[in-house]
Each structure stands twice: as structure tokens, then as C-alpha cells.
């Protein structure tokens, strides 16, 4: 590790220790002050974002993720205020008991310490990670991509300015250089960083998993399916599929594959119709292609590469299945275990789908677009975990804590 990075991480470690001395009220005051600063500095933040947008092709799927607007910045500020209203996740007694010898044991929630987050062209993550880490008593070390360098620098400068104004250590939030070597050293910073969370493409996540020496929580790519069951309501299905696919195509909870029951193929043109106005290209298997041919203009034949593919674009595939067994088998084969949905009026079908699908979030008669910390009432999120250890689904305040045991007694000694 080079000396410059070592110094930055040592400062982050010291800042995390100092956070143990502040109370939740002080943290909330800072979060509200940063939210106000976002609202009051919209023009500066957008100007920095334009510098990044001008360097990216508008056709790049990451363009929408990179883009900030006045509305999005106000939403980021509102999310930060929401985090400030939440109960602190720290100092919570998770379990307590007394042993026969009178020794009292408490299991208590505590911060990780220093959390590193590696992300791509998502400047909103800078603010979201800061708010959740500060609220949970953690210092954050941020490693954004070069695509968002100006946006991230403007965001971190605003955050650190407010921290200084409130006599908080500015090193609670640190933005590292956007080069690959810094990423490599960050992943090997044992003793300096307690936890790394990657947020981005499957390639980024694989790189972090393969190279990290510090603990990692994966936030996986989203290959999301919606199964239109034989009992599905057509109007519900149209709205659910349209919302899941088109609300924001560049996010990980966007729909990638519609599974349609063979018995409902005649309804496929109606299911797809609303998406034509958004220019959604549909890649259909042979049976679905014949059902929609001449009725949906942006129709192509699917190939093997369309299965299990995260499009992050106005594209999706359609696969015909013979009943629930086939739908479950397809999802088990191609799902990234992020978010899966069923449209069905049969309670038995919904119950079986919810029970058997292995994913972080399983929906019945709802779009996958709801997989979001804000929609779950968490205020914000640090990512969607698709793994099964420690955290799964939208990661918010509780997932940014670990625990320790506090044991008290009155002079007891161990005799065996």
C-alpha cells in the first residue's frame, strides 16, 4: 500500500473511533444539514454532473445512472432526511441472559468501523452511502468510477464542508482516486478497512470477490423475471410488466425476462402493448414470437444469449413455459437471485412461487421495481445483497452493524 493511501485510511480509522463519542442527535443534525446543503447547491452539483455526462455516450446504458437532475437531487436530500428520522441501529441489545454463576451477558449492536464501497457511474451512491454509514456510526471510504469523477468530487466536498462546520471529523467520508491500482490496494487493506461492498456490474462484483483480502458483502447484478401465470389478470399483468421494465431501465431491479404460460400466449400482444411507446425491443422464443408477430413491431427472435442477461436498456426477452414447474426451473437456472415476480390470481400459485423461488426479494402481483431501500421504508440503501450471509436484499442501517458481547459480573472466576 502506498503511503498516501495508508495515510488516508489511517485518518478514516481514527474518524471511526471518534464517531463512538457522538450521539444520535448530533448525527441527525449533520444529516439534515447535508440535505439542506444539497438543496441549496443544486446548480453546482448539476454543473459537475454535466462535466461527466459530456464525456459519456448517451447510448451507454450507464448514462441514465450517471445523470443527476434537480428532481433527483431533491429526492436524495429527502432520503437523507428520512435516514435522520430512523432509530439508531447502535447499542441495541439483541439478546441478553444470565448464566447460573450470575455472569450477565448482552449481545449488543455496534458499527463495523470503516466501510469501503466500490461503485461505478452512480453519483447518488456517494450521498446514500455517507448517510447510512454515518447514521450507523461507520466511517466510509468511497471508490467511485472515473465516469462520475466530477460528480463524486463535488458531492464529497459538500459533505466534508458540512462535517467541518459541525465539528465532526471530515475523514468520516473519504473519496479515493478512481484508478484501478487504488481499487486493488483498497481490497487488500487488511487492518484499515473492515468491510468492502461493491455496487455495480457483475464484472465489478466478480473482480472484487476474486481479489479482496478484506471481508466482502456482494450486491449482485439483477437478472429479474416476471412469470405471467395461467391465472394471471391481464390488466394487472400489463401494468406490472410495464412498470418493472420501463420505470428506469438502467437499475438492477428492472425486468429482463417475461415468462408467459403457454395457455396465455394469446394475451401476449396485450401484455406487451404499453411498452411499444417506450421503444422496448422484445426478444421472443419461437412460440412467443409467433404469438406477437405482426402485433408488436419491435420484435426479434431470441437466442441463447438473451437468457440470464441483464439488459440495463429498453430490451427484454420473452420465454414460453409449460406451467409452474417449468417457470420455477427456468428461474432457478437463470436468476441472479435478486428479484423475481409472479402475476397470478391463484393463491396456491402465489404461495408456491414465494416458497420455492430462491431470491432476495420475491413478489406476488407486484413489479420487481419495488426492490429498493426507500420503498421498503429503510430511508435509503447501500445496495441489494444477493448473498445469504449476514445481509440479503436491500441493505440499510441494521446490515451496517455487527455486534459484540458485553459480559458483566461481580468477581466470579472460572473453576473448570
C-alpha positions as CSV (number, residue, x, y, z in Angstrom):
1,X,0.0,0.0,0.0
2,X,1.4,3.4,-0.9
3,X,2.0,6.0,1.8
4,X,-0.7,8.4,0.5
5,X,-3.4,5.8,0.7
6,X,-2.2,4.4,4.0
7,X,-2.4,8.0,5.5
8,X,-6.0,8.4,4.2
9,X,-7.1,5.1,5.6
10,X,-5.4,5.8,9.0
11,X,-7.4,9.0,9.1
12,X,-10.6,7.1,8.3
13,X,-9.9,4.6,11.1
14,X,-9.3,7.5,13.6
15,X,-12.6,9.1,12.4
16,X,-14.5,5.9,13.0
17,X,-13.2,5.8,16.6
18,X,-14.2,9.4,17.2
19,X,-17.8,8.6,16.0
20,X,-18.1,6.5,19.1
21,X,-18.1,9.7,21.1
22,X,-21.1,11.4,19.3
23,X,-24.7,10.7,20.0
24,X,-27.6,10.1,17.5
25,X,-28.9,13.6,17.9
26,X,-25.6,15.1,16.7
27,X,-25.5,12.6,13.7
28,X,-29.1,13.6,12.8
29,X,-28.2,17.3,12.8
30,X,-25.4,16.6,10.4
31,X,-27.5,14.6,8.1
32,X,-30.2,17.3,7.9
33,X,-27.5,19.9,7.3
34,X,-26.1,17.9,4.4
35,X,-29.6,17.5,3.0
36,X,-30.1,21.3,3.2
37,X,-26.8,21.9,1.5
38,X,-27.8,19.6,-1.4
39,X,-31.0,21.6,-1.9
40,X,-29.0,24.8,-1.7
41,X,-26.3,23.8,-4.1
42,X,-28.3,22.2,-6.9
43,X,-26.6,24.3,-9.6
44,X,-23.1,23.4,-8.5
45,X,-23.8,19.7,-8.3
46,X,-25.5,19.7,-11.7
47,X,-22.6,21.6,-13.3
48,X,-20.2,18.9,-12.0
49,X,-22.5,16.2,-13.3
50,X,-22.7,17.8,-16.8
51,X,-18.9,17.5,-17.0
52,X,-19.2,13.8,-16.5
53,X,-22.2,13.4,-18.8
54,X,-20.4,15.2,-21.6
55,X,-17.7,12.6,-21.6
56,X,-20.2,9.7,-21.9
57,X,-22.1,8.4,-24.9
58,X,-25.8,9.0,-24.4
59,X,-26.4,5.5,-25.8
60,X,-24.4,3.9,-23.0
61,X,-26.7,2.1,-20.5
62,X,-24.8,3.8,-17.7
63,X,-25.8,7.2,-18.9
64,X,-29.1,7.3,-17.0
65,X,-27.5,6.1,-13.8
66,X,-24.9,8.8,-14.1
67,X,-27.4,11.6,-14.8
68,X,-28.4,13.9,-11.9
69,X,-31.4,16.2,-12.2
70,X,-32.9,18.8,-9.9
71,X,-35.7,16.3,-9.1
72,X,-33.2,13.5,-8.3
73,X,-31.1,15.7,-6.1
74,X,-34.1,16.9,-4.1
75,X,-35.0,13.2,-3.8
76,X,-31.5,12.4,-2.5
77,X,-31.8,15.2,0.1
78,X,-35.3,13.9,1.2
79,X,-33.9,10.3,1.5
80,X,-31.1,11.7,3.8
81,X,-33.7,13.5,6.0
82,X,-35.6,10.2,6.1
83,X,-32.5,8.4,7.4
84,X,-32.1,11.0,10.1
85,X,-35.6,10.2,11.4
86,X,-34.9,6.5,11.7
87,X,-34.0,4.9,15.0
88,X,-30.3,4.4,15.6
89,X,-29.2,0.8,14.9
90,X,-26.4,1.1,17.5
91,X,-26.4,0.0,21.1
92,X,-29.4,-2.3,20.6
93,X,-29.5,-5.3,22.9
94,X,-30.1,-8.1,20.5
95,X,-30.2,-10.7,23.3
96,X,-29.3,-10.9,27.0
97,X,-29.2,-13.6,29.6
98,X,-27.7,-14.5,33.0
99,X,-25.6,-17.7,33.5
100,X,-26.1,-19.9,36.6
101,X,-23.0,-18.3,38.1
102,X,-24.5,-14.9,37.9
103,X,-22.5,-13.7,34.9
104,X,-24.7,-11.4,32.8
105,X,-24.2,-11.5,29.0
106,X,-25.5,-9.0,26.5
107,X,-25.3,-9.1,22.7
108,X,-25.2,-5.5,21.5
109,X,-25.1,-4.0,18.0
110,X,-22.0,-1.9,17.2
111,X,-20.5,-0.3,14.0
112,X,-18.2,-2.2,11.7
113,X,-15.8,0.7,11.8
114,X,-14.6,1.6,8.3
115,X,-16.7,0.5,5.4
116,X,-15.4,0.7,1.8
117,X,-17.8,0.9,-1.1
118,X,-16.7,0.5,-4.7
119,X,-19.2,1.7,-7.3
120,X,-19.5,2.8,-10.9
121,X,-21.3,5.7,-12.6
122,X,-23.8,6.3,-9.8
123,X,-23.1,9.6,-8.0
124,X,-26.2,9.2,-5.9
125,X,-24.4,6.4,-4.1
126,X,-21.9,8.9,-2.7
127,X,-24.7,10.6,-0.7
128,X,-26.6,7.4,0.1
129,X,-23.6,5.6,1.5
130,X,-22.5,8.6,3.5
131,X,-25.9,8.9,5.2
132,X,-26.3,5.3,6.1
133,X,-22.7,4.9,7.3
134,X,-22.8,8.0,9.4
135,X,-26.2,7.0,11.0
136,X,-24.7,3.6,11.8
137,X,-21.5,5.0,13.3
138,X,-19.2,4.0,10.5
139,X,-16.6,6.0,8.5
140,X,-16.9,5.4,4.8
141,X,-14.2,5.1,2.2
142,X,-15.6,5.6,-1.3
143,X,-14.2,4.5,-4.6
144,X,-16.3,5.7,-7.4
145,X,-15.7,5.2,-11.1
146,X,-13.9,7.6,-13.4
147,X,-17.1,8.1,-15.3
148,X,-18.5,10.0,-12.3
149,X,-15.4,11.7,-11.0
150,X,-16.6,15.3,-11.2
151,X,-19.9,14.5,-9.6
152,X,-18.4,12.5,-6.8
153,X,-15.8,15.1,-6.0
154,X,-18.5,17.8,-5.8
155,X,-20.6,15.6,-3.5
156,X,-17.7,14.7,-1.2
157,X,-16.6,18.4,-1.0
158,X,-20.1,19.4,0.1
159,X,-20.3,16.6,2.7
160,X,-16.9,17.3,4.2
161,X,-17.7,21.0,4.4
162,X,-20.8,20.3,6.4
163,X,-18.9,17.9,8.6
164,X,-16.3,20.5,9.4
165,X,-19.0,23.1,10.2
166,X,-20.4,20.7,12.8
167,X,-17.0,19.8,14.3
168,X,-17.2,16.3,13.0
169,X,-14.1,14.6,11.6
170,X,-14.1,15.3,7.9
171,X,-12.5,11.9,7.4
172,X,-15.8,10.2,8.2
173,X,-16.2,10.4,4.4
174,X,-13.3,9.9,2.1
175,X,-13.2,9.7,-1.7
176,X,-10.3,7.8,-3.2
177,X,-8.8,8.2,-6.7
178,X,-10.7,6.5,-9.5
179,X,-7.7,4.4,-10.8
180,X,-7.5,0.6,-10.8
181,X,-4.4,0.4,-8.7
182,X,-6.2,2.2,-5.8
183,X,-9.0,-0.3,-6.1
184,X,-6.5,-3.2,-5.8
185,X,-4.9,-1.7,-2.7
186,X,-8.2,-0.9,-1.1
187,X,-9.3,-4.6,-1.5
188,X,-6.1,-5.6,0.3
189,X,-6.2,-3.0,3.1
190,X,-6.5,-5.6,6.0
191,X,-6.5,-3.8,9.3
192,X,-7.6,-0.5,7.8
193,X,-11.0,-1.4,6.1
194,X,-13.4,-3.7,8.0
195,X,-15.8,-4.4,5.1
196,X,-16.0,-3.8,1.4
197,X,-19.3,-3.6,-0.5
198,X,-19.2,-3.5,-4.4
199,X,-22.1,-1.9,-6.1
200,X,-22.3,-2.2,-9.9
201,X,-22.0,-4.7,-12.8
202,X,-21.4,-8.4,-12.4
203,X,-17.9,-7.8,-13.8
204,X,-17.1,-5.4,-11.0
205,X,-18.6,-7.6,-8.3
206,X,-16.6,-10.6,-9.6
207,X,-13.4,-8.6,-9.6
208,X,-13.9,-7.6,-6.0
209,X,-14.8,-11.1,-4.9
210,X,-11.8,-12.6,-6.6
211,X,-9.2,-10.0,-5.3
212,X,-10.4,-8.9,-1.9
213,X,-8.5,-9.9,1.3
214,X,-10.9,-7.9,3.4
215,X,-14.5,-9.2,4.1
216,X,-17.0,-8.5,1.2
217,X,-20.7,-8.3,1.0
218,X,-21.8,-8.8,-2.6
219,X,-24.5,-6.6,-4.1
220,X,-25.3,-8.7,-7.1
221,X,-26.4,-7.9,-10.6
222,X,-30.2,-8.1,-11.2
223,X,-31.4,-10.6,-13.8
224,X,-35.1,-10.2,-12.9
225,X,-38.1,-12.3,-14.2
226,X,-41.8,-12.0,-14.1
227,X,-43.9,-15.1,-14.5
228,X,-47.4,-14.5,-16.0
229,X,-49.3,-17.5,-14.7
230,X,-52.3,-19.2,-16.3
231,X,-54.5,-17.5,-13.7
232,X,-52.9,-14.0,-14.2
233,X,-55.1,-11.0,-14.5
234,X,-54.4,-9.3,-17.8
235,X,-54.8,-5.7,-16.7
236,X,-52.6,-6.3,-13.6
237,X,-50.1,-8.0,-15.8
238,X,-49.9,-5.2,-18.3
239,X,-49.3,-2.6,-15.5
240,X,-46.8,-4.8,-13.6
241,X,-44.7,-5.7,-16.6
242,X,-44.7,-2.2,-18.0
243,X,-43.6,-0.7,-14.6
244,X,-41.0,-3.3,-14.0
245,X,-39.4,-2.9,-17.4
246,X,-39.7,0.9,-18.1
247,X,-39.7,2.8,-14.8
248,X,-35.9,3.0,-15.0
249,X,-34.2,0.5,-17.3
250,X,-30.7,1.2,-16.0
251,X,-31.3,-0.1,-12.5
252,X,-30.8,-3.6,-11.1
253,X,-34.4,-4.2,-10.3
254,X,-35.6,-3.6,-13.9
255,X,-37.3,-6.6,-15.6
256,X,-35.2,-8.6,-18.0
257,X,-37.4,-11.6,-18.8
258,X,-41.1,-12.2,-19.0
259,X,-42.1,-15.8,-18.6
260,X,-45.6,-16.5,-20.0
261,X,-47.6,-19.6,-19.5
262,X,-48.3,-21.3,-22.8
263,X,-52.1,-21.2,-22.1
264,X,-51.9,-17.4,-22.1
265,X,-49.9,-16.8,-25.3
266,X,-52.9,-15.2,-27.0
267,X,-52.7,-12.4,-24.4
268,X,-49.0,-11.7,-25.1
269,X,-49.6,-8.8,-27.6
270,X,-51.8,-7.1,-25.0
271,X,-49.2,-7.6,-22.3
272,X,-46.5,-6.1,-24.4
273,X,-48.6,-3.3,-26.0
274,X,-47.8,-0.5,-23.5
275,X,-44.1,-0.9,-23.9
276,X,-44.2,0.0,-27.6
277,X,-44.5,3.7,-26.8
278,X,-41.2,3.4,-24.8
279,X,-39.4,1.7,-27.6
280,X,-38.8,-1.6,-25.8
281,X,-37.2,-4.2,-28.0
282,X,-38.5,-7.7,-27.3
283,X,-36.5,-10.9,-28.0
284,X,-39.0,-13.8,-28.0
285,X,-38.6,-17.5,-28.2
286,X,-40.3,-19.2,-31.2
287,X,-43.7,-19.7,-29.7
288,X,-43.9,-16.2,-28.2
289,X,-42.6,-14.8,-31.5
290,X,-45.4,-16.4,-33.4
291,X,-48.0,-15.1,-30.9
292,X,-46.8,-11.5,-31.1
293,X,-45.7,-11.4,-34.8
294,X,-47.4,-8.5,-36.7
295,X,-48.9,-7.2,-33.4
296,X,-45.7,-5.9,-31.7
297,X,-43.4,-4.0,-34.1
298,X,-40.2,-4.1,-32.1
299,X,-40.0,-7.9,-32.1
300,X,-36.9,-10.1,-32.7
301,X,-36.2,-13.8,-32.3
302,X,-34.4,-14.6,-29.0
303,X,-31.1,-16.5,-28.9
304,X,-29.3,-18.3,-26.1
305,X,-27.5,-15.1,-25.1
306,X,-30.8,-13.5,-24.1
307,X,-31.4,-15.9,-21.3
308,X,-29.9,-14.8,-18.0
309,X,-28.9,-11.5,-19.5
310,X,-29.2,-8.2,-17.6
311,X,-30.0,-5.7,-20.3
312,X,-30.0,-2.3,-18.4
313,X,-31.7,-1.0,-21.5
314,X,-35.0,-0.8,-23.3
315,X,-34.8,-4.5,-24.1
316,X,-36.2,-7.7,-22.7
317,X,-36.8,-11.3,-23.6
318,X,-40.0,-13.4,-23.5
319,X,-39.9,-17.1,-22.8
320,X,-42.9,-19.5,-23.1
321,X,-43.2,-22.1,-20.2
322,X,-45.5,-25.0,-19.6
323,X,-46.8,-24.3,-16.2
324,X,-45.3,-23.6,-12.8
325,X,-42.7,-26.4,-12.8
326,X,-41.1,-25.0,-16.0
327,X,-41.2,-21.4,-14.7
328,X,-39.5,-22.4,-11.5
329,X,-36.9,-24.4,-13.3
330,X,-36.1,-21.5,-15.7
331,X,-35.8,-19.0,-12.8
332,X,-33.5,-21.5,-10.9
333,X,-31.3,-21.8,-13.9
334,X,-31.0,-18.1,-15.0
335,X,-31.9,-16.0,-12.0
336,X,-29.2,-13.9,-10.3
337,X,-31.3,-14.3,-7.0
338,X,-32.1,-10.6,-6.9
339,X,-35.8,-10.1,-7.5
340,X,-38.5,-12.3,-9.0
341,X,-42.2,-11.8,-9.6
342,X,-45.4,-13.7,-10.4
343,X,-48.7,-12.4,-11.7
344,X,-51.4,-14.9,-10.6
345,X,-54.9,-14.8,-9.2
346,X,-54.4,-18.3,-7.8
347,X,-53.4,-18.1,-4.1
348,X,-51.9,-21.5,-4.3
349,X,-49.7,-20.5,-7.2
350,X,-48.6,-17.3,-5.4
351,X,-47.8,-19.3,-2.3
352,X,-45.8,-21.9,-4.1
353,X,-43.9,-19.3,-6.1
354,X,-43.0,-17.4,-2.9
355,X,-41.9,-20.6,-1.2
356,X,-39.8,-22.1,-3.9
357,X,-38.1,-19.2,-5.6
358,X,-34.6,-18.6,-4.3
359,X,-34.1,-14.9,-4.4
360,X,-33.5,-12.0,-2.1
361,X,-36.9,-10.5,-2.9
362,X,-39.9,-12.5,-4.2
363,X,-43.1,-10.6,-5.3
364,X,-46.6,-11.7,-5.9
365,X,-48.7,-9.4,-8.1
366,X,-46.2,-6.6,-7.8
367,X,-43.3,-5.4,-10.0
368,X,-39.7,-6.0,-9.2
369,X,-39.2,-2.2,-9.3
370,X,-40.1,-2.1,-5.6
371,X,-36.7,-3.7,-4.6
372,X,-35.3,-0.5,-3.1
373,X,-34.4,0.5,0.4
374,X,-36.6,3.6,0.2
375,X,-39.6,1.6,-0.9
376,X,-39.1,-0.8,2.0
377,X,-39.1,2.1,4.5
378,X,-35.4,2.0,5.1
379,X,-34.8,5.6,4.1
380,X,-32.0,4.6,1.6
381,X,-29.9,1.6,0.8
382,X,-26.3,0.8,0.3
383,X,-27.1,-1.9,-2.2
384,X,-29.1,-5.1,-2.8
385,X,-27.3,-8.1,-1.4
386,X,-27.9,-11.3,-3.3
387,X,-25.8,-13.5,-1.0
388,X,-27.1,-15.3,2.1
389,X,-24.5,-14.5,4.8
390,X,-25.2,-11.5,7.2
391,X,-27.3,-9.5,4.7
392,X,-29.8,-10.2,2.0
393,X,-32.0,-7.9,-0.1
394,X,-31.9,-4.1,0.4
395,X,-29.1,-3.3,2.8
396,X,-29.7,-0.4,5.2
397,X,-28.9,0.5,8.8
398,X,-29.1,-2.9,10.5
399,X,-26.9,-4.5,7.9
400,X,-24.2,-1.9,8.5
401,X,-23.7,-3.1,12.1
402,X,-22.1,-6.1,13.7
403,X,-22.3,-7.0,17.4
404,X,-20.2,-7.7,20.4
405,X,-20.8,-9.4,23.7
406,X,-20.7,-7.3,26.9
407,X,-20.2,-9.6,29.9
408,X,-20.5,-8.3,33.5
409,X,-20.1,-9.9,36.8
410,X,-19.0,-9.5,40.5
411,X,-15.7,-11.2,40.8
412,X,-16.7,-14.7,39.6
413,X,-13.8,-16.9,38.5
414,X,-13.7,-19.9,36.2
415,X,-13.2,-23.2,38.0
416,X,-13.0,-25.6,35.1
